[in-house]
Amino acid sequence: MRSIEHSTASNISLMVDASEHWKAAKPSKMSSKVKITYFDLRARGELARLVMAAAKKDFEDVRVQFADWPKLKANSTYGTLPVLEIGGKEYFQGNAIATYLARENG
Ligand SMILES: N[C@@H](CCC(=O)N[C@@H](CS)C(=O)NCC(=O)O)C(=O)O
């Protein structure tokens, strides 16, 4: 039977392998300009901003005013914010955006 130490070391090594595999399989898009669009609030979209600030990575910080939102909402993909834009592609869901940015920026 394997010891707990051996098992833990194996699991960590597997996790490192998986992370290296993931990086190799999916080249980073982080060389493109990152744009985070959200209201001027510390709510769903704030974590993505904090991740970029903590990583000391430059990004376009677009803060939508409530008065402008109805018009922008009508032309938006899902009618909600935050939206992450990289290389002309849009990504949604605050937690997923923050997780992705954290993973990409170490
Ligand atoms: N499941 C989405 C929900 C996004 C969401 O509801 N955002 C709110 C702001 S926190 C919003 O866009 N409200 C404006 C609206 O629904 O018109 C996420 O987690 O990003």
The ligand as an SDF file (V2000), in Angstrom:
LIG
                    3D

 20 19  0  0  0  0  0  0  0  0999 V2000
  -24.1480   35.2230  -14.2320 N   0  0  0  0  0  0  0  0  0  0  0  0
  -23.6170   36.5250  -14.6010 C   0  0  0  0  0  0  0  0  0  0  0  0
  -24.5840   37.5680  -14.0850 C   0  0  0  0  0  0  0  0  0  0  0  0
  -24.2000   38.9330  -14.5530 C   0  0  0  0  0  0  0  0  0  0  0  0
  -25.1130   39.9920  -14.0050 C   0  0  0  0  0  0  0  0  0  0  0  0
  -26.2730   39.7320  -13.6120 O   0  0  0  0  0  0  0  0  0  0  0  0
  -24.5920   41.2120  -13.9800 N   0  0  0  0  0  0  0  0  0  0  0  0
  -25.3430   42.3220  -13.5010 C   0  0  0  0  0  0  0  0  0  0  0  0
  -24.4270   43.2830  -12.7580 C   0  0  0  0  0  0  0  0  0  0  0  0
  -23.6430   42.5310  -11.3560 S   0  0  0  0  0  0  0  0  0  0  0  0
  -25.9250   43.0730  -14.6850 C   0  0  0  0  0  0  0  0  0  0  0  0
  -25.3570   43.0570  -15.7580 O   0  0  0  0  0  0  0  0  0  0  0  0
  -27.0500   43.7700  -14.4710 N   0  0  0  0  0  0  0  0  0  0  0  0
  -27.6200   44.6250  -15.4590 C   0  0  0  0  0  0  0  0  0  0  0  0
  -28.7670   44.0100  -16.1860 C   0  0  0  0  0  0  0  0  0  0  0  0
  -29.1160   42.8350  -15.9480 O   0  0  0  0  0  0  0  0  0  0  0  0
  -29.3500   44.7380  -17.0160 O   0  0  0  0  0  0  0  0  0  0  0  0
  -22.2190   36.6950  -14.0350 C   0  0  0  0  0  0  0  0  0  0  0  0
  -21.9140   36.1130  -12.9840 O   0  0  0  0  0  0  0  0  0  0  0  0
  -21.4020   37.3860  -14.6420 O   0  0  0  0  0  0  0  0  0  0  0  0
  1  2  1  0
  2  3  1  0
  2 18  1  0
  3  4  1  0
  4  5  1  0
  5  6  2  0
  5  7  1  0
  7  8  1  0
  8  9  1  0
  8 11  1  0
  9 10  1  0
 11 12  2  0
 11 13  1  0
 13 14  1  0
 14 15  1  0
 15 16  2  0
 15 17  1  0
 18 19  2  0
 18 20  1  0
M  END
$$$$
